[in-house]
Amino acid sequence: MRIGSVALIGAGPGDPGLITVRGLALLRRAEVIVYDRLVDRRLLREARRARRIFAGKASGDHALPQDEINALLVEHARRGRRVVRLKGGDPFVFGRGGEEAEALTAAGVPFEVVPGVSAAVAAPAYAGIPLTHRGVASSFAVVTGHECGKDRERVDWARLATAVDTLVVLMGVVALPRIARELLAHGRAPETPVALVRWGTTERQVVLTGRLDEIGARARAARLESPVVIVIGDVVALGARLAWFGRDARRPDVTPAAIRIGCRGPCIPVVVAGLPGVASPGGSAAGAVRIVAALRRPGPNTSADRSVRTAAARTRARAGACDRMPARFRSARA
């Protein structure tokens, strides 16, 4: 029997329009798609006849162990099928794509890697935050926060604290208080600006900012949950004037359906309860929570209420279209 092949494809950071041309072409030809939790379901529609297998992971909850995912890729390729392993972001940036490539190599299965736009750079960009900027930052590092606090921690926070100008942390929102304490203990200034970008590049993007010594409390007050990209460094301050996502192209100073979340000074576009809005570095996270609660309460049939209901209906429709996805992961995605 003819042996098939596997393409390890980065789906990008969230917006389906950010997948690469090569990735989209291979996706459309796929016969089997093994996809992750953060992959936008609209991409799956590009291969309507393909068999879809959900292999998503959330913190402490994996639909399939990694060994089983590796075995699936090998099994379907050996049956002569064109297999796509579709991952959020880039498959080789905290995506365990290297492990899958090793398994395919050991099994003699041909494969290719299609890089994707990583959330590590895309989410800050959509929040108006350049990771490097002349006169502000000339270096950056991307690390995982998933290991923080474990017995065998692999991230050397003591060295990272002052080694680079900008620090990007993925999968770190749960460990954020500890990460902040580690950085402060090893020399990072308490007033260092920090941005938390949730659901970056999507219509649900939320940006919360604050100082390094207070960001953990702000995140708790706002009840931020993954996926969140954490950006630490002076470049965060640039977001106050470079934020562009959600602005009217004809009136860049205006965000549609603007909601001020405890704004003091320049504001950053965010999305709250499906409505584009704004938040400021000095804003109140608790204020954001109060506004969200107010929007969710029954009230007059205002345009804001209708927008919230429309956004919720779209979210339910997307969740209902998910193939082979357990309900617990759908709720995390929606």
N, C-alpha and C positions, 0 to 999 in steps of 0.2 A: 504494500500500500504506500502511496505517496505520502511523505511526511509534510505536515503543514508548517506554519510559522507563527511567531508571536511578535506583536508590536507593543512595546511598553511606551504608552503615550501619556504625556502630561496634558491634562485637560485645561490647565490654567487655573487662575485664582478664584473663579466664581462666575464671572461674566462669560457666557458661552462664546461670545464673539472674540474672545482672546485666545482660543485654541489656534494652533498653527495651521497653515495650509496643508502641510504634509500630514499632520495628525488627523485633520478632517477627512482627507482623501482616504487614508487607511481605515478610518472609522466607518466610512460609507461602504467599504468593501468587506467589512468584518462578517464572519459567520457566527462567532461567539464573542461576547463582550463580558469581561469580568470587571465590574466597576466599583468605585468607592463611594462612601457616604456623601462627600462634598462635591461630587460631580453633578453639574446642572442637568436635570432630567431632559431638557430640550435637546441636549447632545445625543441622547439615546435614540431620539426620533430620526436621526440621520441614518440609522441602520435598522429599519423597521423589521426586516426579516431575520435579523440576528437573534440568536438565543442570548438572553441576558441573565447574568448570574451576579447577585449582589454579594459583595465581600467587604462591606464597610466596617469601620471600626470607630468606636467612641472610647473615651477614657474608661478603662476597666471593663469594656463590653465589646467583644469582637464577634461578628457574625460568623467568621471562619478563622481558625488559627492560620498563621502564615504558612506553616508546612502544608496545610490543605490547599491553600491558594496556589502554592508552587506546584503541587501535584495536579491540580486542575489544569493549569496552563500546559503542563507536559502531556497530560492525558488527551486533551482536545487537539493539540498540535499533532500528536502521534496518530490521530484519526484522520489526518489530512486536512484539518480545518484552518482557516485564517482566524487567528485569535487576537483580540485586542485587550490588553490590560490597561484600563482607563483610570488614571489617578488624578486627583486634584493637584494643582500646582505642577511641580516638576518631579518625575519619577525618581531622580537621583538626589533630591533634596529632602531628606527625612521622609522619603516615600517607600523605603525598603525595596526600591527597584534593583539595587545592587544584589540583594539576596535572591531575587527572582531571576536575575540574569545569571547568577552562579548556578542555580538549579537547572536552568535551561541549557547552559553550557555542559553541565555534568551529564545531562540526558541526551546530548547531541541534537538539540532542537535549535534550528536557526531562528534568530531574533534580531530585532533592531530597536533602538531607543530613539524616541522622538521627544526632545526636550520641550518643556512647557514653561509658561510664564509663572514664576514662583510668586506666591502671596507675599513672600519676604520683601520683594521690591514693588509689587503691584499695589498691595493694600496701602502702603505709605504714599505711593504716587497718587492714588485716588483720593487721598486725604490732603494732597498738596504738600507732602513732605518729601523733599529729595534726600536720599540717604547720604549723599556727599554734596557739598556746596563750597565754592571757593571762599576762603576766609573763615569758614565755619567748621567744616568737616572734610577731611581728606582720606578717611578710612572708615570701614564698617565691618562688622562681623555678624554672622547669622548663627544662632545656637538654638538648641531645643531646651525648653523649660520643663519638659516631661520628666527629666531625671532629677530635678532639684529636690533635695530632701531624702533621696534614697541612700541606702547604705553605701552603694558603690557608685557614687555620683561621678559622671564622666565629664562634666563641665567644670573647668577651673575658674570659678568666679573671682578668686583672688587676683589672678592674672588679667582676666577680662575687664575688671572694673575700670582700669585706667589705660588699657592697652590700645583701645580703638576709640575713635570719636563718637561713632554711632553704633549702638547695639540693637540688633533685631532679634526678638525672642519669639519662636513659634511654639505652640502647644504649651504655653506657660501661664495662662490666666489663673488656673487653680493654685499654682505655686507662686503667684505674683508677690504676696507679702514676704515670703522667704527670699525670693530673688532680690527684692528691694533691700532687705536687711543685709544680704551678702554683699551687694554692691556698695552700700553705705559703709559697711564695716571695713571695706578694703579700699576706701578712698574716693568713691564717687560722691560729688557734691550733693547735698540734700535738695538744693534748688534745681537740679537737673530736670529739664522738661521731659515728660513722658506722654506718649499717645497710645491709646488702646483703640485699635481699628477692628471692629467686629463686622463679619460678613462683608469684607472689603470687596469693592468693584461691583457689588450687586445693589439692587434697588433697596435692600434692607440695611445698607451700610450705616453704621453708627460710629462716631468718633468721640472718645472721652479723653480729656487731657488733664494733667495735673503735675505736681512736683513729685520727685522720686520718693520723698519721705511721706507722702500722703496718698499716693496713687492706689495703694492696696485698699485703703478705707473707701476711696471713691468707687473703686470697682465693686466692692461689697455692697455699697449703698445703691448702686445702679443695677446690681444683680447680673452683671455681665457673665455670660457663659460662652464657651467655645462655639465657633472658631474665632479666635482673637489673635491679631498680630500686635506685638508690643514693640514700640519704637522708643529708644532711650537715647537722648542726646540733644544738643543745642539746635539741631536742624528742625526739631519738632516745632519750635517757635515760628518757623517760616510758614507753617500751615495756616496761620491766622490770615495771611494775605495771599497765599498761593492756592488755597482750596478752590477747586473748580468743578468738581463732580456734583451734579444736581443744580448748577446755576443755569439761568437763562442765558444762552449765548448772546442774545441781543442786549441783555442788561446784566452783565457779570456781577453787579453789586447786589442782585436780588436772587434769593432762592425761593422757588415756588412753595406755597403753603408754609411759609417760614414760621417756625415755632422757636421762641427764644427759651433756652434752657438755662436759666440763671446767668444770662450773658452779662459780662462786664468787659467792655472793650471789643476788639475784633472777634468775629464769630466764624466757626468752622461748619460747613454744611454737614448735616447728619440725617438719618432717617429714623423716625420714632413712630412705632405702630403703623408702619407703611407709609407715613407722610414725610416728605423731605422737610428738614428743618435746619436749625443752626445751634451750635454750642460753642462756648468760648473756653480758652485755657483757664480762666478764672471762674468758670461757671460751676453751678452746684449740681452734683450727681443726684442728690436727693430731690432737687427740683425736677430733674429729668424723670425720676420715678413718679413724682406727683403728677406731672403732665401726662405721662403714659396712662396712669390710672384714670385721670379725668377723661381722656379720649376714649377709654374702654367702657365708661359708664353710659347707660342708656340716656339719651337726651333728645333734643329737637332734631328734626331731619335736616341738619345743616350740611353744607358741602363737605366739611371736615368729617362728619359722621359717615356720609356716603363714601368718602374716600377710604376710610378705615374699613368699612364693610366690603368694599370692592377689593381692597388688598387682601383681606382675610379670605374672600372667596377664591381669589387667584391662588393663594397658598394652599387651600384645601384641594383645589383642582390638581395642582402639581403633586401633592402628596398622594392623591388617589391614583395617579397615573404611574406610580413607582412599581416596577415589576420586581417580584421576589424580594421585596424589602420589608423586614419585620417592622411592626408598628412602632416599636421603641425607637428605631432609627428615623422613621418618618417624623415623629414628633420632634426629634433633635434637629432635623433638617428644616422643618417648617416652623 
